[in-house]
Amino acid sequence: MNAEMAAFPDRETIAAKLSTLGESDQAFLRLLMENAQQDENFLSGLDLCLHEAAEAKFLNSLKLERLGEWLGGTAPARLQVRLMEAARSSQHAAYQAFRNGLTRSGGLEQAYPRV
């Protein structure tokens, strides 16, 4: 039964929420990130969101940077490394814009401070 519950929301729903990132979408995503069982669904949705941005005719790099900044500042420590891995998974400009925002947020450094 837990596996069924973890399957909702699907990656398309998460990707749509990430791409619009309105106020209600942010609240939904915050709740989703609180539950560690949803990590795989969340990361799958992020991958789809970035892939769709890379395939789009028009690249909105500011929107992707804003998404990276918001996720870097909002996501729990357990997700920070995986977010950076997703950002580095391609050399496409969409992934680079997301990575720039993620780096600017300082989320990885806050989660794992240098000693």
VEXSELO-168112 format. One record per residue: residue number from 1; x, y, z of N, C-alpha, C in turn; residue in three letters. Coordinates in nm, 2 decimals. Each point is the difference from the previous one (the first is absolute). Layout:
% residues N
{NUM,{X,Y,Z},{X,Y,Z},{X,Y,Z},ALA}
...
//
This chain:
% residues 115
{1,{0.08,-0.12,0.00},{-0.08,0.12,0.00},{0.09,0.13,0.00},MET}
{2,{0.11,0.00,0.07},{0.09,0.11,0.00},{0.05,0.03,-0.14},ASN}
{3,{0.03,-0.11,-0.08},{0.05,0.02,-0.13},{-0.10,0.07,-0.09},ALA}
{4,{-0.13,-0.03,0.02},{-0.11,0.07,-0.07},{-0.01,0.14,0.03},GLU}
{5,{0.01,0.04,0.13},{-0.01,0.13,0.05},{0.12,0.08,-0.05},MET}
{6,{0.12,-0.06,-0.01},{0.12,0.07,-0.05},{-0.01,0.03,-0.15},ALA}
{7,{-0.08,-0.07,-0.07},{-0.01,0.02,-0.14},{-0.08,0.13,-0.04},ALA}
{8,{-0.07,0.05,0.09},{-0.07,0.13,-0.02},{0.07,0.11,0.07},PHE}
{9,{0.02,0.11,-0.06},{-0.03,0.04,-0.13},{0.10,-0.05,-0.11},PRO}
{10,{-0.05,-0.01,-0.12},{0.09,-0.06,-0.10},{0.10,0.11,-0.05},ASP}
{11,{0.09,-0.04,-0.08},{0.11,0.09,-0.04},{-0.05,0.11,-0.09},ARG}
{12,{-0.11,-0.02,-0.08},{-0.05,0.10,-0.08},{-0.06,0.12,0.08},GLU}
{13,{-0.07,-0.04,0.11},{-0.06,0.10,0.09},{0.11,0.08,0.07},THR}
{14,{0.11,-0.07,0.04},{0.11,0.07,0.07},{0.07,0.09,-0.10},ILE}
{15,{0.02,-0.05,-0.12},{0.07,0.09,-0.10},{-0.08,0.12,-0.03},ALA}
{16,{-0.14,-0.01,-0.01},{-0.08,0.11,-0.03},{0.01,0.10,0.12},ALA}
{17,{0.00,-0.05,0.12},{0.01,0.09,0.12},{0.13,0.07,0.00},LYS}
{18,{0.11,-0.07,-0.04},{0.13,0.06,0.00},{0.02,0.11,-0.11},LEU}
{19,{-0.07,-0.03,-0.11},{0.01,0.10,-0.11},{-0.08,0.12,0.02},SER}
{20,{-0.11,0.00,0.07},{-0.07,0.12,0.02},{0.04,0.07,0.13},THR}
{21,{0.03,-0.08,0.11},{0.05,0.05,0.12},{-0.07,0.12,0.06},LEU}
{22,{-0.13,-0.01,-0.01},{-0.09,0.10,0.07},{0.00,-0.02,0.15},GLY}
{23,{-0.07,0.09,0.07},{0.00,-0.01,0.14},{-0.06,-0.13,0.05},GLU}
{24,{-0.11,-0.04,-0.06},{-0.07,-0.13,0.05},{0.09,-0.12,-0.04},SER}
{25,{0.07,0.02,-0.12},{0.09,-0.11,-0.04},{0.12,-0.01,0.10},ASP}
{26,{0.05,0.11,0.05},{0.11,0.00,0.09},{-0.04,-0.07,0.13},GLN}
{27,{-0.12,0.03,0.05},{-0.06,-0.07,0.12},{-0.01,-0.15,-0.02},ALA}
{28,{-0.05,-0.04,-0.12},{-0.01,-0.14,-0.03},{0.13,-0.07,0.00},PHE}
{29,{0.10,0.07,-0.06},{0.14,-0.06,-0.02},{0.07,-0.01,0.14},LEU}
{30,{-0.03,0.10,0.08},{0.06,0.00,0.14},{-0.05,-0.13,0.08},ARG}
{31,{-0.13,-0.02,-0.01},{-0.06,-0.11,0.07},{0.06,-0.13,-0.06},LEU}
{32,{0.01,-0.01,-0.13},{0.06,-0.12,-0.07},{0.14,-0.02,0.05},LEU}
{33,{0.08,0.10,0.01},{0.14,-0.02,0.04},{0.02,-0.04,0.15},MET}
{34,{-0.10,0.03,0.08},{0.00,-0.04,0.14},{0.00,-0.16,0.02},GLU}
{35,{-0.06,-0.06,-0.10},{-0.02,-0.15,0.00},{0.12,-0.07,-0.07},ASN}
{36,{0.09,-0.06,0.07},{0.11,-0.07,-0.07},{-0.04,-0.11,-0.10},ALA}
{37,{-0.12,-0.06,0.03},{-0.05,-0.10,-0.09},{-0.03,0.05,-0.14},GLN}
{38,{-0.02,0.13,-0.01},{-0.03,0.07,-0.13},{0.12,0.04,-0.08},GLN}
{39,{0.12,-0.02,0.06},{0.12,0.05,-0.07},{0.02,-0.04,-0.14},ASP}
{40,{-0.02,-0.13,-0.03},{0.01,-0.05,-0.13},{-0.10,0.06,-0.10},GLU}
{41,{-0.12,0.01,0.05},{-0.10,0.07,-0.09},{0.03,0.14,-0.03},ASN}
{42,{0.05,0.07,0.11},{0.03,0.14,-0.02},{0.12,0.02,-0.10},PHE}
{43,{0.10,-0.08,0.02},{0.12,0.01,-0.09},{-0.04,-0.04,-0.14},LEU}
{44,{-0.08,-0.10,-0.02},{-0.05,-0.04,-0.13},{-0.08,0.12,-0.07},SER}
{45,{-0.08,0.07,0.08},{-0.07,0.11,-0.05},{0.09,0.12,-0.04},GLY}
{46,{0.11,0.02,0.09},{0.10,0.10,-0.03},{0.07,-0.04,-0.13},LEU}
{47,{0.04,-0.12,-0.02},{0.06,-0.05,-0.12},{-0.08,0.03,-0.12},ASP}
{48,{-0.13,-0.03,0.01},{-0.10,0.03,-0.11},{-0.01,0.15,-0.03},LEU}
{49,{-0.01,0.08,0.10},{0.00,0.14,-0.01},{0.12,0.06,-0.07},CYS}
{50,{0.12,-0.04,0.04},{0.12,0.04,-0.07},{0.01,-0.05,-0.14},LEU}
{51,{-0.04,-0.12,-0.03},{0.00,-0.06,-0.13},{-0.10,0.08,-0.09},HIS}
{52,{-0.12,0.03,0.05},{-0.09,0.08,-0.08},{0.05,0.14,-0.03},GLU}
{53,{0.07,0.06,0.10},{0.05,0.13,-0.03},{0.11,0.00,-0.10},ALA}
{54,{0.08,-0.11,0.00},{0.11,-0.02,-0.10},{-0.06,-0.02,-0.14},ALA}
{55,{-0.11,-0.06,-0.01},{-0.06,-0.03,-0.13},{-0.09,0.11,-0.05},GLU}
{56,{-0.03,0.10,0.08},{-0.09,0.11,-0.04},{0.07,0.08,-0.11},ALA}
{57,{-0.09,0.07,-0.08},{0.05,0.09,-0.10},{0.06,0.12,0.06},LYS}
{58,{-0.05,0.05,0.11},{0.05,0.12,0.07},{0.05,-0.04,0.13},PHE}
{59,{0.13,0.04,0.03},{0.06,-0.04,0.13},{-0.02,0.12,0.09},LEU}
{60,{-0.07,-0.02,0.11},{-0.02,0.11,0.10},{0.10,-0.03,0.11},ASN}
{61,{0.12,0.05,-0.01},{0.11,-0.02,0.09},{-0.03,0.07,0.14},SER}
{62,{-0.06,0.11,0.00},{-0.03,0.07,0.12},{-0.10,-0.08,0.09},LEU}
{63,{-0.09,-0.06,-0.07},{-0.10,-0.09,0.08},{0.07,-0.12,0.06},LYS}
{64,{0.09,-0.06,-0.08},{0.08,-0.12,0.05},{0.09,0.04,0.11},LEU}
{65,{0.06,0.12,-0.01},{0.09,0.04,0.11},{-0.08,0.03,0.12},GLU}
{66,{-0.12,0.06,-0.01},{-0.08,0.02,0.11},{-0.05,-0.13,0.07},ARG}
{67,{-0.03,-0.10,-0.08},{-0.03,-0.13,0.05},{0.12,-0.06,0.07},LEU}
{68,{0.12,0.01,-0.05},{0.11,-0.05,0.07},{0.03,0.07,0.13},GLY}
{69,{-0.02,0.13,0.00},{0.02,0.08,0.13},{-0.10,-0.04,0.10},GLU}
{70,{-0.13,-0.02,-0.04},{-0.10,-0.03,0.09},{0.02,-0.14,0.06},TRP}
{71,{0.03,-0.10,-0.09},{0.02,-0.13,0.05},{0.12,-0.01,0.09},LEU}
{72,{0.11,0.07,-0.03},{0.12,0.00,0.08},{-0.03,0.06,0.14},GLY}
{73,{-0.08,0.10,0.01},{-0.03,0.06,0.12},{-0.11,-0.07,0.08},GLY}
{74,{-0.08,-0.09,-0.07},{-0.12,-0.06,0.07},{0.02,-0.15,0.02},THR}
{75,{0.07,-0.07,-0.08},{0.01,-0.15,0.01},{0.08,-0.03,0.12},ALA}
{76,{-0.04,-0.11,0.06},{0.07,-0.05,0.12},{0.14,-0.05,-0.04},PRO}
{77,{0.09,-0.01,0.10},{0.14,-0.04,-0.02},{0.01,-0.13,-0.07},ALA}
{78,{-0.09,-0.10,0.02},{0.01,-0.13,-0.06},{-0.01,0.01,-0.15},ARG}
{79,{-0.07,0.10,-0.05},{-0.02,0.02,-0.15},{0.11,0.08,-0.07},LEU}
{80,{0.08,0.08,0.08},{0.09,0.10,-0.06},{0.10,-0.07,-0.10},GLN}
{81,{0.06,-0.10,0.04},{0.10,-0.07,-0.09},{-0.07,-0.05,-0.12},VAL}
{82,{-0.12,-0.06,0.01},{-0.07,-0.06,-0.11},{-0.05,0.11,-0.10},ARG}
{83,{-0.03,0.12,0.06},{-0.04,0.11,-0.09},{0.12,0.04,-0.08},LEU}
{84,{0.12,0.01,0.06},{0.12,0.04,-0.08},{0.03,-0.11,-0.10},MET}
{85,{-0.02,-0.12,0.03},{0.03,-0.11,-0.10},{-0.10,0.02,-0.12},GLU}
{86,{-0.12,0.03,0.03},{-0.10,0.02,-0.11},{0.04,0.12,-0.08},ALA}
{87,{0.05,0.11,0.06},{0.04,0.12,-0.07},{0.13,-0.03,-0.09},ALA}
{88,{0.08,-0.09,0.05},{0.12,-0.03,-0.08},{-0.01,-0.11,-0.10},ARG}
{89,{-0.12,-0.06,-0.01},{-0.02,-0.11,-0.09},{0.00,0.03,-0.15},SER}
{90,{0.00,0.12,-0.03},{0.01,0.04,-0.14},{0.07,0.13,-0.02},SER}
{91,{0.06,0.02,-0.12},{0.07,0.13,-0.03},{-0.09,0.10,-0.07},GLN}
{92,{-0.13,-0.04,-0.01},{-0.09,0.09,-0.07},{-0.02,0.13,0.08},HIS}
{93,{-0.03,0.11,-0.07},{-0.01,0.13,0.07},{-0.11,0.00,0.10},ALA}
{94,{-0.11,-0.08,-0.02},{-0.11,-0.01,0.10},{0.06,-0.05,0.14},ALA}
{95,{0.08,-0.10,-0.01},{0.05,-0.06,0.12},{0.11,0.09,0.06},TYR}
{96,{0.07,0.08,-0.08},{0.10,0.09,0.05},{-0.07,0.12,0.07},GLN}
{97,{-0.11,0.04,-0.05},{-0.08,0.11,0.07},{-0.05,-0.05,0.13},ALA}
{98,{-0.05,-0.12,0.00},{-0.05,-0.05,0.13},{0.12,-0.02,0.10},PHE}
{99,{0.11,-0.05,-0.05},{0.12,-0.01,0.08},{0.05,0.13,0.06},ARG}
{100,{-0.01,0.11,-0.08},{0.05,0.13,0.04},{-0.09,0.05,0.12},ASN}
{101,{-0.13,-0.02,-0.01},{-0.09,0.04,0.10},{0.02,-0.09,0.13},GLY}
{102,{0.02,-0.12,-0.02},{0.02,-0.10,0.11},{0.13,0.04,0.08},LEU}
{103,{0.11,0.03,-0.08},{0.12,0.04,0.06},{-0.01,0.14,0.08},THR}
{104,{-0.07,0.09,-0.07},{-0.02,0.13,0.06},{-0.08,-0.01,0.14},ARG}
{105,{-0.09,-0.09,0.01},{-0.08,-0.02,0.12},{0.09,-0.04,0.12},SER}
{106,{0.11,-0.07,-0.02},{0.09,-0.04,0.11},{-0.06,-0.12,0.07},GLY}
{107,{-0.10,-0.06,-0.05},{-0.07,-0.11,0.07},{0.09,-0.12,0.04},GLY}
{108,{0.09,-0.04,-0.10},{0.09,-0.11,0.02},{0.10,0.04,0.11},LEU}
{109,{0.05,0.12,0.00},{0.10,0.04,0.10},{-0.06,0.01,0.14},GLU}
{110,{-0.13,0.04,0.01},{-0.07,0.00,0.12},{-0.03,-0.14,0.06},GLN}
{111,{-0.03,-0.09,-0.09},{-0.03,-0.13,0.04},{0.13,-0.08,0.04},ALA}
{112,{0.10,0.03,-0.07},{0.13,-0.07,0.03},{0.11,0.11,0.01},TYR}
{113,{0.01,0.07,0.11},{0.10,0.11,0.02},{0.14,-0.06,-0.01},PRO}
{114,{0.09,0.08,-0.05},{0.14,-0.04,0.00},{0.06,0.01,0.14},ARG}
{115,{0.08,-0.09,0.03},{0.06,0.00,0.14},{0.14,0.06,0.00},VAL}
//
